[in-house]
Structures are given as C-alpha cells and as structure tokens.
C-alpha cells in the first residue's frame, strides 16, 4: 500500500486533498458544517475534521481567514 500524500495532494501548493478543496469551496460560499455535510453526504464530525485540516494546512486560525488566504492564492473564487 502506498504511503504519504497522494499525487493530487502533492500537486496542490497547500497540500490540500480533493475533499479538502471541496470543503474549502463550501466554506467560501459561507456554508456551515451541517450544510457542507448535507451537500457532500458526510457526517458533521467528518466535515469538522476536514475544516480543521484546511485551517492547519493554510496556517489560519479561523474559517474567514482561511477563505481569504485561499482567494488570494487562487484556490477558490471570491463569492
């Protein structure tokens, strides 16, 4: 079994996975964890883990700053 980040994560400048990018896009839309969970058919707890990973990888303390950083970096489009 391969170890380490997937090729798609290595290709992302922030090391975000495809799912984390989906979650980041939903954060940029202003969705809550519950709304993201419903959209992506995940549990809220799983979404919370993804949000935490996004914040950690972007080095930001909260959702708003993570979205602002992602917009500046071109990861997501401003809404």
N, C-alpha and C positions, 0 to 999 in steps of 0.2 A: 504494500500500500504506500503510495507517495506521501512524503512528509513536506511540511512547510506550506507557504501560501500557494494558492492556485495561480495559474498564469494570468487570469483576469485580475486578480488582486495585485499581482506584481506589476501589471501594466498600469494600474491606477496610481497616480502620483502620491495619493494619501494612503494607499494600501487598502482602500475600501473594497469589500466584496460586492458582487452584483446586488445582493439583497440589501446590503447597507446603502448602496446607491439608491435603490428603490425607496427605502425608508427616508433617506435624506431628501429625496424629491418630495415625498409626502410631508415632511417637516417644512419644506419651503412653501408648501401650499397652506400651512398653518393647521394641519390636521393633528388631532390628539392621538395618543397611543391607542385608544379604543377605536377611533376611526381608521387608523392605519391597520390595526389588527383585522377589522372587518374587511377592508379593501384587499389585503394580502392573504386573507384566510389563515391568520396566525393567532396565537394567544396574545393577550396584552403583555404577559410576562416576557414572552419571546421578543415582542416589539421593544419592550423596555431594555432588554439586553442589546438589541441592535442599536437603539438610540445611544446607550452608554458606550458602545464600541465606536460609533460615529464621533461622539464627543471626544473620546480618548484619542482616536486617530487624528482628528483635526486639531487637537490641543486646545479645545474650547470648553468653558465651564457650563455653558447652557445652550439650549436649542437655538435661540435667536442669534447668538454669536457664531454658532456652527453654520447656520444658514448663510449669514453674512460672509463668512470666510469661503464657503462653497461657491457663492455667487461671484465673489472676487476672483476665485481660482478658475471659474468657468465650469465647475462641476454641475451646477444647476442654473436654470434661468430664473431671473427675478420675476416675481409674480405681482 
